[in-house]
Amino acid sequence: MEVKITPEKADFNMLADMLVDYEEKYGYSTIEFYRRYRNGELGDDDDLMMWAGIYHLYLISHPVREFMREEAAA
């Protein structure tokens, strides 16, 4: 069976909300999660890999968001 994945757009606020959802679900901050995840303490569960991916997107989108805000203000 072929599975088709349709990408969805996510803005910065949506990513932040998703991180909060994971923090509430697992009971610790995203920063603490990511430190433990990178150290190999949490395994490679699909849900945890998704959390790490969302955090990565959040981190790389933050500078872009700040740049756009500065450009709009100029």
C-alpha positions in Angstrom: 0.0 0.0 0.0 1.3 3.4 -1.0 1.1 6.1 1.7 1.0 9.7 0.5 2.1 12.4 2.9 0.8 15.9 2.3 3.0 18.6 3.7 1.4 21.3 5.8 2.5 24.8 6.4 3.4 25.7 10.0 4.1 29.2 11.2 6.4 30.1 14.1 3.5 30.4 16.6 2.1 27.0 15.5 5.6 25.4 16.1 5.7 27.1 19.6 2.3 25.7 20.4 3.3 22.2 19.3 6.4 22.4 21.6 4.2 23.4 24.5 2.0 20.4 23.8 5.0 18.0 23.9 6.2 19.7 27.1 2.8 19.1 28.8 2.6 15.5 27.5 6.1 14.5 28.7 6.5 16.8 31.7 9.7 18.6 30.9 10.9 21.5 28.9 11.9 21.2 25.3 15.4 22.3 26.1 15.7 19.6 28.7 14.2 17.1 26.3 16.6 18.0 23.5 19.6 17.8 25.8 18.6 14.3 26.9 17.6 13.3 23.3 20.9 14.4 21.9 22.7 12.4 24.7 20.9 9.3 23.7 19.0 9.0 27.0 15.5 8.8 25.4 15.7 6.4 22.5 14.3 6.9 19.1 10.5 6.7 19.5 8.6 8.3 16.6 7.0 10.8 18.9 10.3 11.9 20.3 11.8 12.2 16.9 8.9 14.4 15.8 9.4 16.6 18.9 13.1 17.0 18.0 12.2 17.8 14.4 9.7 20.4 15.5 12.3 22.0 17.8 14.8 22.1 15.0 12.3 23.9 12.7 11.6 26.3 15.6 15.2 27.1 16.1 16.0 27.7 12.4 12.9 29.7 11.8 13.5 32.1 14.7 16.3 34.1 13.1 14.3 34.3 9.9 11.3 35.6 11.8 13.4 38.2 13.6 14.9 39.3 10.3 11.5 39.7 8.7 10.3 41.7 11.7 13.3 44.1 11.4 12.8 44.5 7.7 9.1 45.3 8.2 10.0 47.9 10.8 12.6 49.6 8.5 
